[in-house]
Amino acid sequence: MKIDARALTTCSVTEGGDAISLGLIDGNGQAVDLKVSAADACAIAMTLPRLLKDAIRKKYSDNSLRYTFPLDGWQIETASDGSQIIVTFTTGHGFEVSFSTKPNMCQSLGMALREGTELRTMRAAPAVN
Protein backbone atom coordinates (compact mmCIF):
# COMPACT_ATOMS: atom_id res chain seq x y z
CA MET A 1 0.00 0.00 0.00
CA LYS A 2 1.31 3.44 -0.91
CA ILE A 3 0.45 6.34 1.40
CA ASP A 4 0.81 9.87 0.03
CA ALA A 5 1.33 11.75 3.30
CA ARG A 6 0.12 15.36 3.20
CA ALA A 7 0.69 16.22 6.86
CA LEU A 8 2.28 14.87 10.01
CA THR A 9 -0.16 15.28 12.89
CA THR A 10 1.30 13.37 15.84
CA CYS A 11 4.44 11.56 16.93
CA SER A 12 4.56 9.28 19.95
CA VAL A 13 6.34 6.35 21.53
CA THR A 14 4.23 3.26 22.15
CA GLU A 15 3.78 1.78 25.61
CA GLY A 16 6.95 -0.09 26.52
CA GLY A 17 9.08 1.86 24.03
CA ASP A 18 9.22 -0.90 21.41
CA ALA A 19 7.83 1.24 18.58
CA ILE A 20 6.96 4.73 17.48
CA SER A 21 3.67 5.89 16.05
CA LEU A 22 3.31 8.62 13.43
CA GLY A 23 -0.09 10.17 12.79
CA LEU A 24 -0.46 11.27 9.17
CA ILE A 25 -3.09 12.75 6.88
CA ASP A 26 -3.11 11.00 3.53
CA GLY A 27 -3.82 12.42 0.07
CA ASN A 28 -7.55 11.79 0.56
CA GLY A 29 -7.64 13.72 3.84
CA GLN A 30 -7.94 10.53 5.92
CA ALA A 31 -6.06 10.02 9.18
CA VAL A 32 -3.47 7.23 9.02
CA ASP A 33 -1.43 5.82 11.90
CA LEU A 34 1.97 4.43 10.94
CA LYS A 35 3.55 2.20 13.59
CA VAL A 36 7.28 1.45 13.19
CA SER A 37 9.48 -0.71 15.43
CA ALA A 38 12.20 1.14 17.32
CA ALA A 39 14.85 -0.73 15.28
CA ASP A 40 13.23 0.30 11.98
CA ALA A 41 12.81 3.88 13.24
CA CYS A 42 16.56 3.95 13.91
CA ALA A 43 17.24 2.75 10.35
CA ILE A 44 14.92 5.46 9.00
CA ALA A 45 16.61 8.12 11.14
CA MET A 46 20.02 7.08 9.80
CA THR A 47 18.75 7.29 6.20
CA LEU A 48 16.70 10.52 6.24
CA PRO A 49 19.59 13.04 6.40
CA ARG A 50 21.13 11.60 3.22
CA LEU A 51 17.75 11.49 1.48
CA LEU A 52 17.06 15.13 2.42
CA LYS A 53 20.49 16.13 1.11
CA ASP A 54 19.88 14.23 -2.14
CA ALA A 55 16.40 15.78 -2.52
CA ILE A 56 17.54 19.39 -2.10
CA ARG A 57 20.48 18.84 -4.45
CA LYS A 58 18.21 17.32 -7.08
CA LYS A 59 15.52 20.00 -6.67
CA TYR A 60 17.98 22.88 -7.19
CA SER A 61 20.54 21.06 -9.40
CA ASP A 62 23.30 22.09 -6.99
CA ASN A 63 25.53 19.43 -5.44
CA SER A 64 26.94 21.87 -2.89
CA LEU A 65 23.62 22.14 -1.01
CA ARG A 66 22.82 20.39 2.25
CA TYR A 67 19.70 20.35 4.40
CA THR A 68 20.83 21.95 7.65
CA PHE A 69 19.33 22.65 11.05
CA PRO A 70 20.18 25.65 13.28
CA LEU A 71 22.35 24.49 16.17
CA ASP A 72 21.09 25.96 19.43
CA GLY A 73 22.90 23.81 21.97
CA TRP A 74 25.33 21.00 22.56
CA GLN A 75 26.43 18.68 25.34
CA ILE A 76 29.55 16.54 25.75
CA GLU A 77 29.69 13.62 28.17
CA THR A 78 31.62 10.42 28.73
CA ALA A 79 29.86 7.10 28.14
CA SER A 80 29.22 5.06 31.28
CA ASP A 81 32.07 2.64 30.45
CA GLY A 82 34.48 5.55 29.88
CA SER A 83 35.58 4.40 26.42
CA GLN A 84 33.57 6.82 24.30
CA ILE A 85 32.63 10.48 24.25
CA ILE A 86 28.98 11.28 23.52
CA VAL A 87 28.35 14.57 21.74
CA THR A 88 24.73 15.74 21.54
CA PHE A 89 23.54 18.59 19.31
CA THR A 90 20.12 20.22 19.77
CA THR A 91 17.93 22.73 17.97
CA GLY A 92 15.35 25.03 19.49
CA HIS A 93 12.62 23.02 17.73
CA GLY A 94 13.08 19.76 19.63
CA PHE A 95 15.49 18.03 17.24
CA GLU A 96 18.35 16.26 19.00
CA VAL A 97 21.05 13.92 17.72
CA SER A 98 23.86 12.21 19.60
CA PHE A 99 27.11 10.79 18.28
CA SER A 100 29.58 8.57 20.10
CA THR A 101 33.27 8.60 19.28
CA LYS A 102 36.73 8.03 20.65
CA PRO A 103 38.24 11.02 22.50
CA ASN A 104 40.84 11.66 19.76
CA MET A 105 38.07 12.51 17.27
CA CYS A 106 36.75 15.21 19.65
CA GLN A 107 40.27 16.56 20.14
CA SER A 108 40.74 16.77 16.37
CA LEU A 109 37.39 18.52 15.96
CA GLY A 110 38.26 21.00 18.70
CA MET A 111 41.58 21.84 17.03
CA ALA A 112 39.89 22.28 13.64
CA LEU A 113 37.30 24.65 15.15
CA ARG A 114 40.04 26.73 16.79
CA GLU A 115 41.96 27.01 13.53
CA GLY A 116 39.11 28.39 11.42
CA THR A 117 36.10 27.58 9.32
CA GLU A 118 37.52 26.28 6.05
CA LEU A 119 36.56 22.73 5.08
CA ARG A 120 38.26 20.06 7.19
CA THR A 121 37.35 16.41 7.53
CA MET A 122 38.48 13.48 9.63
CA ARG A 123 37.11 9.99 9.48
CA ALA A 124 37.39 7.42 12.21
CA ALA A 125 39.45 4.37 11.42
CA PRO A 126 37.32 1.35 10.43
CA ALA A 127 36.26 -0.79 13.36
CA VAL A 128 38.12 -4.07 13.72
CA ASN A 129 36.18 -6.93 15.29
C-alpha positions in Angstrom: 0.0 0.0 0.0 1.3 3.4 -0.9 0.4 6.3 1.4 0.8 9.9 0.0 1.3 11.7 3.3 0.1 15.4 3.2 0.7 16.2 6.9 2.3 14.9 10.0 -0.2 15.3 12.9 1.3 13.4 15.8 4.4 11.6 16.9 4.6 9.3 19.9 6.3 6.3 21.5 4.2 3.3 22.1 3.8 1.8 25.6 7.0 -0.1 26.5 9.1 1.9 24.0 9.2 -0.9 21.4 7.8 1.2 18.6 7.0 4.7 17.5 3.7 5.9 16.0 3.3 8.6 13.4 -0.1 10.2 12.8 -0.5 11.3 9.2 -3.1 12.8 6.9 -3.1 11.0 3.5 -3.8 12.4 0.1 -7.5 11.8 0.6 -7.6 13.7 3.8 -7.9 10.5 5.9 -6.1 10.0 9.2 -3.5 7.2 9.0 -1.4 5.8 11.9 2.0 4.4 10.9 3.5 2.2 13.6 7.3 1.4 13.2 9.5 -0.7 15.4 12.2 1.1 17.3 14.8 -0.7 15.3 13.2 0.3 12.0 12.8 3.9 13.2 16.6 3.9 13.9 17.2 2.7 10.3 14.9 5.5 9.0 16.6 8.1 11.1 20.0 7.1 9.8 18.7 7.3 6.2 16.7 10.5 6.2 19.6 13.0 6.4 21.1 11.6 3.2 17.7 11.5 1.5 17.1 15.1 2.4 20.5 16.1 1.1 19.9 14.2 -2.1 16.4 15.8 -2.5 17.5 19.4 -2.1 20.5 18.8 -4.4 18.2 17.3 -7.1 15.5 20.0 -6.7 18.0 22.9 -7.2 20.5 21.1 -9.4 23.3 22.1 -7.0 25.5 19.4 -5.4 26.9 21.9 -2.9 23.6 22.1 -1.0 22.8 20.4 2.3 19.7 20.3 4.4 20.8 22.0 7.7 19.3 22.7 11.1 20.2 25.6 13.3 22.4 24.5 16.2 21.1 26.0 19.4 22.9 23.8 22.0 25.3 21.0 22.6 26.4 18.7 25.3 29.5 16.5 25.8 29.7 13.6 28.2 31.6 10.4 28.7 29.9 7.1 28.1 29.2 5.1 31.3 32.1 2.6 30.5 34.5 5.5 29.9 35.6 4.4 26.4 33.6 6.8 24.3 32.6 10.5 24.3 29.0 11.3 23.5 28.4 14.6 21.7 24.7 15.7 21.5 23.5 18.6 19.3 20.1 20.2 19.8 17.9 22.7 18.0 15.3 25.0 19.5 12.6 23.0 17.7 13.1 19.8 19.6 15.5 18.0 17.2 18.4 16.3 19.0 21.0 13.9 17.7 23.9 12.2 19.6 27.1 10.8 18.3 29.6 8.6 20.1 33.3 8.6 19.3 36.7 8.0 20.6 38.2 11.0 22.5 40.8 11.7 19.8 38.1 12.5 17.3 36.8 15.2 19.6 40.3 16.6 20.1 40.7 16.8 16.4 37.4 18.5 16.0 38.3 21.0 18.7 41.6 21.8 17.0 39.9 22.3 13.6 37.3 24.6 15.2 40.0 26.7 16.8 42.0 27.0 13.5 39.1 28.4 11.4 36.1 27.6 9.3 37.5 26.3 6.1 36.6 22.7 5.1 38.3 20.1 7.2 37.3 16.4 7.5 38.5 13.5 9.6 37.1 10.0 9.5 37.4 7.4 12.2 39.5 4.4 11.4 37.3 1.4 10.4 36.3 -0.8 13.4 38.1 -4.1 13.7 36.2 -6.9 15.3 
